[in-house]
Amino acid sequence: MPGFRSIVGTLLIVAGLSGCGLCPGPDGLTIASASQYHERSVVGPDGKATLKYMVPFDAWVDNPTVAAFLHKVVEQEGKPALVSSYGFQCKAAPTPDCPDCSSCIRTMPRIRDNFYSFVGCVNDGVMRFQANVGPGSSVRAMTYWQK
């Protein structure tokens, strides 16, 4: 029954591809925020390799990749772009040394494609951002990934 096999094969391919593209594509902030959370293989004393994340979850960590990304945004588009383009909530945080400083926060779900099943998207937790902007376009950023 070659016709039946062709139909079943086509249905499986369509079902597998239907999960693709359901998740929103990652923007620059999403990519930058995940950079230091990548897994790496660590070989233990027993000789077995395990996957470890490079920084801890459920903890605030400096994220220089996010800081560099946001610095570029502020430099090219101005501070208002953090709110209009990236959904941050910013408030003035002036000091005597930095009259134009701001403190910006954002929380977003971490959603990714699941390539290992027919489920299109997987909720991978919540990412929180804290960005201190100023003086000028300098940025210090921290992230908190709650899995």
Wavefront OBJ file of the C-alpha trace (Angstrom):
o trace
v 0.000 0.000 0.000
v 2.360 2.732 -1.132
v -0.475 5.292 -1.274
v -1.279 4.823 2.424
v 2.386 5.195 3.408
v 2.671 8.372 1.350
v -0.391 9.856 3.010
v 0.810 8.960 6.524
v 4.307 10.280 5.754
v 2.912 13.539 4.415
v 0.664 13.946 7.462
v 3.613 13.386 9.814
v 5.710 15.963 7.970
v 2.874 18.509 8.005
v 2.227 17.868 11.709
v 5.918 18.279 12.490
v 6.225 21.480 10.483
v 3.024 22.919 11.926
v 4.857 23.522 15.214
v 7.496 25.580 13.433
v 6.926 29.275 13.285
v 4.312 29.362 16.040
v 6.688 31.004 18.471
v 7.643 34.613 17.973
v 11.163 35.011 16.653
v 13.653 36.161 19.248
v 14.534 39.852 19.174
v 17.967 41.237 19.964
v 17.175 41.662 23.665
v 16.053 38.032 23.987
v 19.195 36.783 22.274
v 21.467 39.011 24.370
v 19.784 38.008 27.630
v 20.274 34.301 27.018
v 23.940 34.566 26.049
v 25.485 33.827 29.429
v 22.872 31.253 30.394
v 24.005 28.741 27.769
v 24.799 25.226 28.884
v 28.310 23.875 28.794
v 29.573 20.374 29.264
v 31.485 19.756 32.480
v 33.383 16.542 33.156
v 33.190 15.482 36.793
v 35.749 13.519 38.825
v 33.962 10.322 37.824
v 34.678 11.058 34.145
v 31.017 11.644 33.275
v 29.993 14.776 31.393
v 27.021 16.773 32.621
v 25.482 19.986 31.340
v 25.841 23.008 33.613
v 24.554 26.515 33.110
v 27.227 29.186 33.166
v 25.407 31.451 35.681
v 22.791 30.607 38.321
v 19.041 30.860 37.857
v 16.850 32.681 40.377
v 19.603 35.213 41.090
v 20.437 38.688 39.819
v 23.560 38.564 37.669
v 25.446 41.235 35.748
v 24.796 40.742 32.065
v 27.370 42.617 29.973
v 25.860 41.336 26.724
v 22.496 42.926 27.560
v 24.307 46.091 28.691
v 26.135 46.277 25.339
v 22.903 45.686 23.426
v 21.000 48.378 25.366
v 23.949 50.795 25.087
v 23.750 50.432 21.315
v 19.981 51.044 21.381
v 20.361 54.185 23.523
v 23.265 55.470 21.437
v 21.504 54.958 18.090
v 17.835 55.562 18.955
v 17.840 57.384 22.315
v 16.506 56.413 25.744
v 12.843 56.591 24.647
v 13.478 53.518 22.439
v 13.899 51.393 25.567
v 10.232 52.076 26.308
v 8.768 52.255 22.801
v 10.719 49.444 21.147
v 11.641 47.117 24.020
v 8.855 47.538 26.583
v 10.936 48.829 29.498
v 9.453 50.993 32.218
v 11.915 53.775 32.979
v 12.042 56.423 35.658
v 14.498 59.200 36.265
v 17.174 58.349 38.822
v 19.304 61.492 38.935
v 22.316 61.855 41.197
v 24.701 64.803 41.619
v 27.181 62.995 39.351
v 24.557 61.933 36.819
v 21.606 64.293 36.321
v 20.381 62.325 33.252
v 20.480 58.827 34.815
v 17.486 56.498 34.555
v 16.491 53.175 36.043
v 14.612 50.837 33.713
v 12.907 47.488 34.360
v 11.165 44.881 32.275
v 9.740 41.406 32.820
v 8.982 39.019 29.968
v 8.242 35.336 29.513
v 11.037 33.188 28.101
v 9.449 31.288 25.230
v 11.379 29.087 22.832
v 10.703 26.666 20.007
v 10.575 23.028 21.045
v 12.316 21.147 18.263
v 11.962 17.763 19.980
v 8.185 17.390 19.935
v 5.134 18.510 18.032
v 4.453 21.205 20.631
v 5.454 24.481 19.020
v 6.477 26.602 22.006
v 7.798 25.944 25.479
v 7.555 28.373 28.381
v 11.072 28.463 29.802
v 10.335 30.736 32.759
v 10.440 34.486 33.290
v 13.273 36.911 32.560
v 13.559 40.115 34.570
v 15.755 43.023 33.494
v 17.195 45.920 35.470
v 19.077 48.525 33.463
v 20.746 51.603 34.900
v 21.222 54.073 32.072
v 23.574 57.029 32.234
v 25.525 59.102 32.251
v 24.887 59.522 28.564
v 24.422 56.190 26.793
v 26.341 54.042 29.283
v 24.338 51.086 30.602
v 24.757 48.570 33.395
v 22.325 45.670 33.070
v 21.375 42.761 35.275
v 19.118 39.810 34.505
v 17.173 37.386 36.671
v 15.964 34.192 34.990
v 13.352 32.402 37.013
v 12.901 28.888 35.595
l 1 2 3 4 5 6 7 8 9 10 11 12 13 14 15 16 17 18 19 20 21 22 23 24 25 26 27 28 29 30 31 32 33 34 35 36 37 38 39 40 41 42 43 44 45 46 47 48 49 50 51 52 53 54 55 56 57 58 59 60 61 62 63 64 65 66 67 68 69 70 71 72 73 74 75 76 77 78 79 80 81 82 83 84 85 86 87 88 89 90 91 92 93 94 95 96 97 98 99 100 101 102 103 104 105 106 107 108 109 110 111 112 113 114 115 116 117 118 119 120 121 122 123 124 125 126 127 128 129 130 131 132 133 134 135 136 137 138 139 140 141 142 143 144 145 146 147
